[in-house]
């Protein structure tokens, strides 16, 4: 019975049975995100004409490129690593504002990257985009850094941008790893499992303003729809997350949930917890249910679920 175990022994069991990693092959690059540029294949290949272009020829070729293929300006956001959501918004109907010499100055420039919106005063527009190209460093990129292919460069940019999604993929991977275990336990006890839902979406409770809009990894509802449990699942690697901050934030969550009569369990793992015995004891004292994957799998999670929902 893990729930009857002393805090010192439980902390020891926790530290001795941590997962080394939750990173599979799909953690490092989500290749489905390396897309979107293919609809500009003609424009992208046409931009190859600017690679290694001499100074005296660059503006003329740039102007000719925009004249023949106005949509080529929609490729620009791919060249300076604009994040995906911002890139889609700017290309569709948004604007990119860039300040001048002082951050609080009203002297800023506005750029639109929708090729269909090139105005009639074409010469002025082209000069504006050319200045943008120069000031953003893209002219130097084409003249001195690129050697063969704009498309290869864009693929590299997108792979680099995708690294920003690794933290989310790490969390999602651990949720997916824990979900079968949670569902198996709940099926044995006729408990309903909801994933990634807000508390206000659960009809059988009247959530207060403090928790109504919070999203839960897992919400468990007993057979009579009279008791609920929130299970949060997280995997923390070292180097960024601080155990003290993690524990404190989840103690606050537990306290907020308790005001609505909802029990709470934190299922967490990762090398962030190595050598944190004292902080684990704080967590074990402050949180009613704190466990890692190994403890949960060996029966601690089912003990907690039975105690709260059965």
Steps between C-alpha positions, in 0.01 A plus 500: 500500500694802373260747660582357842875531441704757694600819316872424528461155349265627230744775405774238478285277280415800281864599441621145444243428228510801268479464123816599315311640203164513326648606166424284200605559140201726443609732784785665313330602176132488412540472126133582443587855608764527228243592240303791360781628283424249221214713369765761419729261315506714183571820692764332717688357203472835322678664795808291423580768240606727788759257637854638455353791306748784449436833671438689176239246387320422822234774504409448133453126549309558823265742323451266205423214739224696676365627170464153346409314823336736754422201724873464563464747790296232682820295517687775690365402847647151449845652447535673838353223717166658587308260726232294328191669648644847445604405148152375405339811645737742327465331161122476523397846610734631766778751508853491633605817679866579551616788719756757403793612714307541829256250645245765607521690175202533269746458216442138397446322172212269414536211258231281351600167345186417306606499135149587382518832676787659309373847429488692173801711598717199427835680495454633852385159626799320349740751654335445839537122477856539373590713803336240721709231329817697564424605859390151602831360373339293225698671224822398674358150546452460124824665399739344752349205686275297272671288239245295308141475617250727674274200560772313692554808713127530576482134604787567740322805642180301557688216670660756731165664576350161580741463791277747685231233504714241678390600847135455405574169327684380809197572715261347251715187469483445875123553500465241225720259697293544818155496342469121440590434865246755623225368274567139597460583868186704436337228292535259793312740724240642256662843502467742208819660365507839326816637344600862436169645616424812702321455830206712386436246222426229758123511546486316830686768698449867562854633459589833658662789319845404626509167315224525236727576203795287606577209270576164655713222359257243643168538682366183661130474587361222718207280398240710683646826371540625856879504531778629275876477489745705294822325396774721360781329310839662440851395410779736602859482383770686688639836399187713511226385727549560871348236730404761760302704247337187360390378842370840609296550184331162535428551870318817396308306238405234752375768742290665228348167398419405857269802526286333233523158664738361236794282605840535334790276401836599348668232291845633412834362393838589350855568611398842634405311817838335557664615823191692617416291808417798720278660236328168435417476869348849480295379205397178672386699801328774301342283230265220593611291200844544346657215305719415201423258218658202672309550826177558309548187293574288808168591661521840668277666242229238533515534878441875468217458250324241713533714810357811332244369252380155610 
